[in-house]
């Protein structure tokens, strides 16, 4: 699995941490490439972007 990139902001949420401080966490769209080789031959069975 390879990281192919980070996209636009999807959502930003506020969280309270263990020290009672309020923090913002930003979530982004992400794209990863998944490659699945056959165990015996090593031949690529699938290669997809999700």
Secondary structure in CASP SS format (residue, H / E / C, confidence):
PFRMAT SS
TARGET T0000
AUTHOR 0000-0000-0000
METHOD secondary structure of the structure
MODEL  1
X C 1.00
X E 1.00
X E 1.00
X E 1.00
X E 1.00
X E 1.00
X E 1.00
X E 1.00
X E 1.00
X E 1.00
X E 1.00
X E 1.00
X E 1.00
X E 1.00
X E 1.00
X E 1.00
X C 1.00
X C 1.00
X C 1.00
X C 1.00
X C 1.00
X E 1.00
X E 1.00
X E 1.00
X E 1.00
X E 1.00
X E 1.00
X E 1.00
X E 1.00
X E 1.00
X E 1.00
X E 1.00
X E 1.00
X E 1.00
X E 1.00
X E 1.00
X E 1.00
X C 1.00
X C 1.00
X C 1.00
X C 1.00
X C 1.00
X C 1.00
X E 1.00
X E 1.00
X E 1.00
X E 1.00
X E 1.00
X E 1.00
X C 1.00
END
